[in-house]
Every structure is written in structure tokens, then in C-alpha cells.
Amino acid sequence: MASLKTVYTGVALENPLVVAACSLSSKVDTIKAVADAGAGGLVIKSLFEEQILHERGELEKALNIGAEKFAESVTYFPQLEHAGAEEHLMWIRKTRRAVKMPLFASLNAVSPGNWIAYARQLEETGVDGIELNTYAVEADPERDAADIEKRLGDLVAGVTESVSVPVTVKMSPFYTCFAHVARRMETAGADGLVLFNRFLQPDIDPDTEKPFSKMTWSTPREMMLPMRWIGLLYGRTGMDLIGNTGAARGTDLAKYILAGATAVQAAGALLQSGIAQISNMLQDLEQWMDGKGYADLQAFRGKCSQAEFKVNPAVYERAQYVDFILRSGNR
């Protein structure tokens, strides 16, 4: 029987399937069910600084209602302040006590100082690592690529220097030269990259003439971009490469690992098909490995990466395109 064990940024996992930050990772009961289903690990739903700022503003607004009419009444009650991240941190601590499965905190902050402050607080909950959810749409025309990349590098360096647990960076693919940015993340101390962050793209309703947002599940077709970059980076970085987006079957896990992934995050397939899909995917992967004669994941990890094209690595970058053109007759 094939072994599915792997190591995720230094943390031992029983298998490479990690539940991504999503609604399944926001309740203790569902996280326990995920652990029982056999997941290798789980990323806890993100701590968003913007949400805390919004809640703090709403609390202050509520406390100030009527204050301008009865100024003397404000001294009747003690000063109330928003607890910040404490509710989220308490919930993580409770979750940590409830399951033995490796848990990774997810963080999306706004200001550099709070990235560091919240990361330290998350580390104290007992999580096995921290994932920096760098969800940002860079739409300011006054900021050039060099500045964007430097700020990201400085942010990651600030966090990695402030905590002792492993740090991964969940990244966007939208950089001028992603390979250069990836190297910058390694220099900044990142232990792994999660490829890629899946942005919520707004649609437009032509009837109301207004933009709107609608959640859509990822599909296996969306694996191609992250799988491609994992294949290009494997063997060229000391960081772990974690596939994200589109994995729905055991063979999808195999494809990511063939490209060079250490582990694979999944959410959409589990939200659609239920938590039982975890065991289905792992059984499918094990059967595929047994059929191929692979004793463990390392036996085939990176087999379809650029690193395997030792004679002429450039072929990996262009061969598929040229082959497609020749086969389609579009010359």
C-alpha cells in the first residue's frame, strides 16, 4: 500500500490534501469532521484586519448614538472598546485543543505593523504555521512593479523575522516576472508558496447596470496556471510549493505532485460534494499510485517539472505550445 505522507514547510502531514481557508474551516465541528475524514491538514479561515476595522467602526457608531444630546450620560457606563482579534484568536485556541491535525492560520492585514502584530498573536494560539493571504488588487497607476514587489518582500520579511513557526505566502499570479517575485519571497524567509490566490471577480448585470459579486466554484481547468508555475519553480527553490485551486479528484492531486507540489489545498470540491470527498480523493490517489507502482509521493514528485528537462530546459517552456500549433495545423 502506497504511503501518502509528506512534509509541509517542516510540518509532517499524513497525506498531501490540505483543506484551504473557507467556510469549512470556520467552525470547530466541521473542522473535527474534516480531521475524521482524513485530511492531512487545514488552513483556518482568514483573520481579516479590514473586518476588524469595520466592526470597530460600527461599535463606535453605536456607542455614540445620542451622545450629542446627553453629554453627561457618557460617564454612566465604563469605556467600551472593540476586542480586536481576540474573538478569532479564542476560537483558534479552542480548535487547537479539539483536533490533533496540523492547523495553519491565515492572515490578511492592511498595514505592515498589523501584519506583524496579528502574526505574533496567531502564533501564540498553537497553530503549526501561518499563511499570509496577500489578497490585493494593485490598481494604483502611480505604483510601479518594483515598488509593489518591494513592499511585498518587506512585509514577508517582517513577519518571518517576528515569528518562529513556518510562514507560507498565498500569492497572486499577476506579476511582471513571477519567478523573480518567488525568489524574493524565499530571500524574505518564506517557507512555502501557495499557488495561487483565487480572486473574486465581479460581474456586471446589464439589466440593473450595476456590478455584483457571485461566488463560483473552481474547476479542474483552473489548475493549469498554478500547475504550470509549480513545474517551472520545482528544483529552483528551497521553498515548498503548494497547489491551490481546482483539485476535485485524486488524480488532480497526482497532477499537482507530478508538477512538483509538496501538498495541495482544496475547498470548492469539498463544499460542493461534502466532506466525504476528502476520503474519496485520498483513496483515488492511493489507487493511482498503486497502479503505477509508486511507494510514496517522492517517487513521482516533480516528474513533470522543468527540472526533468535537463538537456534543454527551454523546451519545457515552449514545447507544449509548439506541439499544439503543429497538431492543430495553425502554422
C-alpha positions in Angstrom: 0.0 0.0 0.0 1.4 3.4 -1.0 2.4 5.9 1.6 0.8 9.4 1.3 2.9 11.1 3.9 4.5 14.4 3.1 6.1 17.4 4.8 4.5 20.8 4.5 7.0 23.6 5.4 8.6 21.3 8.0 5.3 20.0 9.4 4.6 16.3 9.0 1.3 15.5 7.3 -0.3 12.1 6.9 -1.2 13.0 3.3 -0.9 15.9 0.9 -4.6 17.1 1.0 -5.0 20.3 3.0 -8.3 22.0 3.3 -8.0 25.6 2.2 -9.3 28.5 4.2 -13.1 28.5 3.6 -16.4 28.1 5.4 -15.5 24.5 6.3 -12.6 25.9 8.4 -14.6 28.4 10.3 -16.4 26.1 12.8 -14.9 23.6 15.3 -17.5 20.9 14.5 -16.7 21.0 10.7 -13.0 21.0 11.4 -13.4 17.9 13.6 -15.3 16.3 10.7 -12.6 17.3 8.3 -10.0 15.6 10.6 -12.1 12.5 10.9 -12.4 12.3 7.1 -8.6 12.1 6.9 -7.4 15.5 5.7 -3.7 16.0 6.1 -4.1 19.5 7.4 -6.3 22.6 7.4 -5.9 26.3 6.9 -8.2 28.2 9.3 -10.5 30.8 7.8 -8.6 34.1 7.4 -8.3 36.8 10.0 -9.1 39.9 8.0 -7.9 43.2 9.5 -10.5 45.1 7.4 -13.3 43.2 9.1 -11.9 44.1 12.5 -11.7 47.8 11.4 -15.3 47.6 10.1 -16.6 46.1 13.3 -14.7 48.6 15.5 -16.2 51.5 13.5 -19.7 50.0 13.8 -19.3 49.6 17.6 -18.1 53.2 18.0 -21.0 54.4 15.9 -23.5 52.5 18.0 -21.9 53.7 21.3 -22.1 57.3 20.1 -25.8 57.3 19.3 -27.4 60.1 21.3 -24.2 61.2 22.9 -24.5 64.7 21.4 -27.9 65.1 23.1 -27.0 63.9 26.6 -23.3 64.5 27.0 -23.4 63.9 30.8 -24.7 60.3 30.2 -21.5 59.0 28.7 -20.0 58.8 32.2 -22.7 56.4 33.4 -21.0 53.4 31.8 -17.4 52.1 31.6 -15.4 52.8 28.5 -16.1 50.1 25.9 -13.7 49.1 23.1 -13.7 46.6 20.4 -11.7 43.4 21.4 -9.8 43.4 18.1 -8.7 39.9 17.0 -9.4 38.3 20.4 -12.6 36.5 19.3 -10.9 35.0 16.3 -7.9 34.0 18.5 -10.1 32.4 21.2 -11.8 30.3 18.5 -8.5 29.1 17.1 -7.3 28.2 20.6 -10.5 26.2 21.1 -10.0 24.5 17.7 -6.4 23.7 18.5 -7.5 21.8 21.6 -10.2 19.9 19.7 -8.1 18.4 16.9 -4.6 17.0 16.6 -4.5 17.5 12.8 -2.0 20.2 11.7 -3.6 23.6 11.6 -2.4 26.7 9.8 -3.6 30.2 10.5 -4.4 32.5 7.6 -3.9 36.3 7.8 -4.9 39.2 5.6 -3.9 42.5 7.1 -3.6 46.1 5.7 -0.8 47.9 7.4 2.7 46.4 7.8 2.7 46.8 11.5 -0.5 44.9 11.9 0.7 42.0 9.7 3.4 41.5 12.2 1.3 42.1 15.3 -1.5 39.7 14.2 1.0 37.1 13.1 2.5 37.1 16.6 -0.9 36.7 18.2 -1.8 33.9 15.8 1.5 32.1 16.6 0.5 32.1 20.3 -2.6 30.1 19.6 -0.6 27.0 19.0 -1.0 26.8 15.2 1.6 24.9 13.2 2.2 27.7 10.7 0.9 30.9 9.3 -0.3 31.6 5.7 -0.1 35.2 4.6 -3.2 35.7 2.4 -1.8 38.5 0.2 -5.2 39.2 -1.5 -4.7 42.7 -3.1 -5.7 44.1 -6.4 -2.9 46.5 -7.4 -4.9 49.2 -9.3 -3.0 52.3 -8.4 -1.3 53.6 -11.6 1.2 55.6 -9.6 2.8 52.5 -8.1 5.2 50.6 -10.3 6.0 46.9 -10.2 9.3 47.4 -8.4 7.5 49.2 -5.5 4.8 46.6 -5.3 7.3 43.8 -5.2 9.5 45.5 -2.6 6.6 46.2 -0.3 5.5 42.5 -0.5 9.1 41.4 0.2 9.4 43.7 3.1 6.0 42.6 4.5 7.0 38.9 4.3 10.4 39.6 5.8 8.8 41.5 8.7 6.6 38.6 9.5 9.2 35.8 9.1 11.6 37.7 11.4 8.9 38.1 14.0 7.6 34.5 14.4 9.2 31.1 14.8 6.5 29.0 13.1 6.7 28.3 9.3 5.3 31.0 7.0 3.8 30.5 3.6 2.7 33.1 1.2 -0.6 32.7 -0.8 0.2 34.7 -3.9 -1.4 36.3 -6.9 0.0 35.2 -10.3 -0.2 38.8 -11.6 3.4 39.9 -11.5 5.7 41.1 -14.3 8.1 38.2 -13.6 6.6 35.7 -11.2 9.8 33.7 -10.9 11.7 36.7 -9.7 9.0 37.5 -7.1 9.0 33.9 -5.9 12.8 34.2 -5.4 12.2 37.4 -3.5 9.8 35.6 -1.2 12.4 33.0 -0.4 15.0 35.7 0.3 12.5 37.2 2.7 12.3 34.0 4.6 9.1 32.4 3.3 9.0 28.6 3.8 6.5 27.9 1.1 4.3 29.4 -1.6 0.6 28.7 -2.2 -0.1 29.0 -5.9 -2.4 30.8 -6.4 -4.9 33.0 -4.6 -8.2 32.9 -6.4 -9.6 36.4 -6.8 -13.3 37.1 -6.6 -14.1 38.7 -10.0 -17.1 41.0 -10.1 -19.7 40.6 -12.9 -22.0 43.3 -14.3 -25.8 43.0 -14.6 -26.8 44.6 -17.9 -30.4 44.9 -16.6 -29.6 46.9 -13.5 -26.4 48.3 -14.9 -24.6 47.6 -11.7 -21.7 45.4 -10.7 -22.3 42.4 -8.5 -20.3 39.5 -7.0 -21.2 35.9 -7.2 -19.2 33.0 -5.8 -18.3 30.3 -8.3 -16.6 27.0 -7.6 -13.2 26.4 -9.0 -12.9 23.8 -11.7 -10.0 21.4 -12.7 -9.4 23.7 -15.7 -8.1 26.3 -13.3 -5.3 24.0 -12.2 -3.3 24.7 -15.3 -1.8 28.1 -14.3 -0.7 27.0 -10.8 0.4 23.6 -12.0 2.5 25.3 -14.7 4.3 27.6 -12.3 4.9 24.8 -9.8 6.5 22.9 -12.6 8.7 25.8 -13.5 9.8 26.5 -9.9 10.3 23.0 -8.7 14.0 22.3 -8.2 14.8 26.0 -8.4 13.7 27.0 -4.9 14.1 25.6 -1.4 10.5 26.6 -0.6 7.7 24.1 -0.6 5.2 24.6 -3.4 1.6 24.1 -2.6 -1.0 23.8 -5.3 -4.3 25.6 -4.9 -7.5 25.8 -7.0 -9.3 23.2 -9.0 -8.4 19.9 -7.3 -11.5 17.7 -7.2 -10.2 14.2 -7.6 -7.3 12.0 -6.5 -5.8 12.3 -10.0 -5.8 16.1 -9.6 -3.7 15.7 -6.5 -1.4 13.4 -8.5 -1.1 16.0 -11.3 0.0 18.7 -8.9 2.5 16.4 -7.3 3.9 15.4 -10.7 4.5 19.1 -11.3 6.4 19.3 -8.0 3.9 20.2 -5.3 4.5 19.3 -1.7 0.8 19.4 -0.9 -2.5 20.5 -2.4 -5.2 22.8 -1.0 -8.8 22.1 -1.8 -12.1 23.8 -0.9 -14.6 24.0 -3.8 -14.9 20.3 -4.4 -15.5 19.7 -0.7 -18.1 22.5 -0.4 -19.9 21.0 -3.5 -19.6 17.3 -2.7 -19.3 17.3 1.0 -16.5 16.5 3.5 -16.7 12.8 2.5 -15.0 13.8 -0.8 -11.7 14.1 1.2 -11.6 10.3 1.7 -12.7 9.7 -1.9 -9.8 11.9 -3.2 -7.3 10.2 -1.0 -8.5 6.7 -2.0 -8.3 7.6 -5.6 -4.7 8.9 -5.2 -3.7 5.8 -3.4 -5.2 3.6 -6.1 -3.5 5.6 -8.8 -0.1 5.3 -7.0 -0.6 1.5 -6.5 -1.4 1.1 -10.2 1.7 3.0 -11.2 3.9 1.1 -8.6 4.8 4.3 -6.6 5.6 3.5 -3.0 5.4 7.1 -1.9 4.9 10.7 -3.1 8.6 11.4 -3.6 8.8 8.7 -6.2 6.9 10.8 -8.7 7.1 14.4 -7.3 8.4 16.7 -9.9 8.4 14.1 -12.6 6.7 16.5 -15.0 8.6 19.6 -13.9 11.0 21.7 -15.9 13.8 20.2 -13.8 13.3 16.9 -15.5 14.2 18.5 -18.9 17.9 18.6 -18.1 19.2 18.6 -21.7 17.2 21.7 -22.8 15.1 23.2 -20.1 13.8 25.9 -22.5 11.9 23.1 -24.3 9.6 22.8 -21.3 8.6 26.5 -21.7 7.8 26.3 -25.4 7.4 22.7 -26.4 3.7 22.3 -25.4 2.8 25.5 -27.3 4.7 24.4 -30.4 3.2 20.9 -30.2 -0.3 22.3 -30.0 0.3 24.6 -33.0 1.6 21.7 -35.1 -1.2 19.3 -34.2 -3.9 21.9 -34.8 -2.4 22.8 -38.2 -2.2 26.5 -37.4 1.3 27.2 -38.8 
